[in-house]
Amino acid sequence: EPLMSDQLSRKRLLETKHAHERRGIVYMSRVPPFMKPNKLRHLLSKHGTVGRIFLAPEPESVRAKRKAMKGNTGKNFTEGWVEFEDKKVAKRLAAQLNSQPIGGSRRNAHYSDLWTLKYLSGFKWEHLTEEIAYERAVKEQKVALEVSAAKRERDFYLSSVDKAKAAEAMESRRAKKRKAGEDGG
């Protein structure tokens, strides 16, 4: 009995591995304003089975500036990656749709926007998550460096203030001694 389930799990593992190897990633260098992952999935699923989607959010400073100018307060994305279950579909889609209008009805917000798609040969989803983790680690390291530099500046400033206060106190004592010497002499 254990042999049968062992064979099934090996078979399932091989099938999963094969399915994983068949997947293809398409890079979207520009995401049209206010296009959300669900809308992107809806538009691309007409061409093939869409797996995972990752859209990089715009920097918070850009969004804050847009909000301050009384612009749209929605979330925008700068670039994105779309995983298709079949790499052949991904290659064909990138070749056919790149630089083509997104289209749809004229009332569609993305009617006049163009697709900016590129098939990433040999690129797997794990590469993307590794890159994101690396960028996050670099960002955290930069923040830690900035914090430590700010602490050093603060400590230097405080020590300078303490030295200035000590020098002032010494000068005031000397002035008192001189004044006491002049009064007594």
N, C-alpha and C positions, 0 to 999 in steps of 0.2 A: 504493500500500500504506500509506504513512504517514497518508493521509487517513482510511482506514477505522479505524485504531486511535485517531486523534484524535477521530473522531466517537463512537467507543465510550467514550472517556474523558470526553467532554463529556456524553454520555448518562448514564453512571454517576455523574458529578458532580451532574447535575441530580436524578437519583433519590436520591442520598444527601442532597442539600440538602432535597428534598421530605420524605423520611423524617425528617430532623432537625426540620423545622418541624412535623411531625405529633405529635411527642413531647409528653407532658404530665407535669408534676411534681406530686406529692402530698406535702404536708407533714404529718408526724406529730408533734404537739406533745408527746406523752408516749409513750415506749416502755415497755411493761410490764417489770417487773424481770426480768432474766436472759433477755430475748428477744434472740436473736442475728440477724445479717443473713440467714443461711441459713434460719432458721425463718420470718422475715418474708417472704422471697422465696417460700418454700413456701406460706404462707398466702395471699399476694396473687396468686400466679401462677395460682390457680384462676379468677381474674376477668379476667385479661388478661396479655399478654406484658410481663414486668417487665424493664426495662433495668438501669440502675445504681441502687445503694442506697448511701446514706451515713447512718450513724448516729453522732451526736456522743457521744463517750465522756463519762462523768461525770467531774467534777474529781477529780484524784488525791487531794486532801485528804479528800473524802467517802469514797472507796474505802478509804483508810488508816484512817479513823475506823471504818468498818464492820468492817474486819479486826481492829482493836484490840478491838472489842467482841465478838470471836469470832463475828461474823456470817459470811455467805457471802462467800467470797473471789473469786467470779466477777466478770467485767467487766459493768458495767451501762452503759446508754446513756440519755441524757436526751431527745433529740429526733432526728428523722430525716427524710430526704427520699428519695422513691422515684420513679424515672423510669419511666413507661410508654411503650411504643412508640406508642400511640395516645392522643391527648389526650381523645377522646370516652370511652374506657374509663376514663381517670383521673377525669374529671368525674363519670361515673356511679358509679364505685366510691366516691369521696369522699362523694357525696350519699347513697348507700345505706348505707354502713357506718359513717359517723360516728355516734358515741354508741351504737353497737350492741355487744352482747357479742361477744368474739372467738369464744367458743363452743368447739366440738369436744367431745370426750368429757369427762365430769366429772373424770376423772383428769388431764386436761391442766392444766399449771401456769398457763395463761393463760385458763382457762375463764371466770372471772368478770370478767376485765379488759375494759374498753371500748376500742373503736377511737376514736382522736382524729385524724381525717383532715380535711384541707382542701385543695382543689384550688387551686393557685397559678396564676392566669390570667396569661399573658404571661411567666411565669418560665421561664428555661432553665437547664440544668445549668451553663453558663458563669458565670451570676450567682452560683451557689452557690460555685463554686471561686474566683471573684474575692473573694467575701465571706470565705471561709476564709483566703485569702492575706492579705487586709487585716487580719483579726483576728490572724493570726500576726505580721504586721509590727508591729501596735500592741503586742502582747504583748512582742515582742523589744525594741521601743523603751522600754517601761516598765521592763523588766529592765535595759536599758542605763542608763536614768536612775537607777534604784535603785543600780546598781553605782557609777556616777559620784558619787552622793550619799554612798555609803558610803566611797568613796575620799577625798572631800573631808573627811568627818568624821574619818577615820583620820589624814589629813595634819594637820588642825587639832589633833587630840589629840596627835600626835607633836611638832608644833611647840610646843604648850603644855608638854609634858613637857620638851622641850629648854630652853625659856625658864625653867621652874621649876628645872631642874638648874643652869643658868647663874646664876640669882638665888641659889640655895643656895650655889654655889661662891663667888660674890662676897661673900655674907654671912659665910661661914666664913673667907675671907681677911681681911675687915674685923675679925672677932672675933679672929683670930690677931694682927693688927697692934695692936689695942687691948690684947690680953693682953701682947704684947711691949713695948708702950709703958708699960704699968703695971709690968711686971717691971723694966724698965730705968730707970724714973723714980722 
